[in-house]
């Protein structure tokens, strides 16, 4: 009973924080709302890869700049994802390599466009190969 009350209490606090708007603007994450869907080479055919991603930013104030450059960020992600194959992405190591490449490429883009790398990490919040 105590654990359930604790869980409900934590959920309520999180809900209030997001509802108030303060936590949503100060969060270190920038959500790319639209999923990425690309064709990738399978072992015997072409497969689909669908990925949802969020970026952890160096500071919340940078989010407006990210929104302004979102088409370029999406382009970089699509190009990186399109280069993949199903065999490499089936392993955790392959997904980690993809994540590392995405961070590096996005940081390169943002350094060129806004003068700083601005993104610390890329997190895949959904990852489907079909």
C-alpha positions in Angstrom: 0.0 0.0 0.0 2.8 2.4 0.9 4.6 1.7 -2.4 1.4 2.3 -4.4 0.9 5.5 -2.6 4.5 6.5 -3.2 4.2 5.7 -6.9 0.9 7.6 -7.2 2.5 10.5 -5.3 5.5 10.6 -7.7 3.3 10.4 -10.7 1.1 13.3 -9.4 4.2 15.4 -8.8 5.5 14.7 -12.3 2.1 15.4 -13.8 1.9 18.8 -12.0 5.4 19.8 -13.1 4.6 19.1 -16.8 1.2 20.7 -16.5 2.6 23.9 -15.0 4.9 24.4 -18.0 8.0 25.2 -15.9 9.5 21.7 -16.1 8.7 21.4 -19.8 10.7 24.5 -20.7 13.6 23.7 -18.4 14.0 20.1 -19.3 17.4 19.3 -20.9 15.6 17.3 -23.7 14.5 18.4 -27.1 11.9 16.1 -28.7 11.8 15.5 -32.4 8.1 14.8 -32.6 7.9 13.2 -36.0 9.4 9.7 -36.2 12.1 8.9 -38.7 11.1 6.3 -41.2 13.7 5.1 -43.8 14.5 2.1 -46.0 17.5 0.1 -44.9 19.2 -2.9 -46.5 18.2 -6.2 -45.0 19.9 -9.5 -45.3 17.8 -10.5 -48.3 15.6 -7.5 -49.0 14.8 -3.9 -48.1 13.5 -3.3 -44.7 11.9 -0.3 -42.9 13.5 1.4 -39.9 11.4 3.7 -37.7 13.1 5.7 -35.0 11.9 8.3 -32.5 14.6 10.4 -31.0 15.1 13.0 -28.4 18.2 15.2 -28.0 19.7 16.1 -24.6 20.9 19.7 -24.9 23.6 21.6 -23.1 21.2 24.3 -21.9 17.4 24.8 -22.3 17.8 28.2 -23.9 19.2 26.5 -27.0 15.9 24.9 -27.9 14.7 27.8 -30.0 17.8 27.5 -32.1 17.2 23.8 -32.5 13.7 24.5 -33.6 15.0 26.9 -36.2 17.4 24.3 -37.6 15.1 21.3 -37.2 14.9 20.5 -40.9 18.7 20.3 -41.1 18.8 18.1 -38.0 16.2 15.8 -39.5 18.1 15.7 -42.8 21.3 14.6 -40.9 19.4 11.9 -39.0 17.7 10.6 -42.2 21.0 10.4 -44.0 22.7 8.5 -41.1 19.7 6.1 -40.6 19.6 5.4 -44.4 23.2 4.2 -44.4 22.4 1.4 -41.9 21.7 -2.2 -42.4 19.6 -4.6 -40.4 22.5 -6.8 -39.4 24.4 -4.0 -37.7 21.3 -2.6 -36.0 20.2 -5.9 -34.4 22.9 -5.6 -31.8 23.1 -3.2 -28.9 26.6 -2.3 -30.1 25.3 -1.4 -33.5 22.6 0.8 -32.0 25.2 2.5 -29.8 27.5 3.1 -32.8 24.5 4.7 -34.6 23.8 6.9 -31.6 27.4 8.0 -31.4 27.5 8.8 -35.1 24.2 10.8 -34.8 25.6 12.9 -31.9 28.8 13.6 -33.8 27.0 14.6 -37.0 24.4 16.8 -35.3 27.2 18.5 -33.2 29.1 19.2 -36.4 26.0 20.7 -38.0 25.1 22.8 -35.0 28.7 24.1 -34.5 28.6 25.3 -38.1 25.1 26.8 -37.9 25.0 28.3 -34.4 28.6 28.3 -33.2 28.3 25.5 -30.6 27.6 21.8 -30.5 24.6 22.3 -28.2 23.6 18.6 -28.1 25.2 16.2 -25.6 23.3 13.0 -26.4 20.8 11.4 -28.8 18.3 9.0 -27.2 16.2 6.6 -29.2 12.8 6.5 -27.6 11.4 4.0 -30.2 13.4 1.7 -32.5 11.6 -0.6 -34.9 13.0 -2.7 -37.8 10.5 -4.3 -40.1 
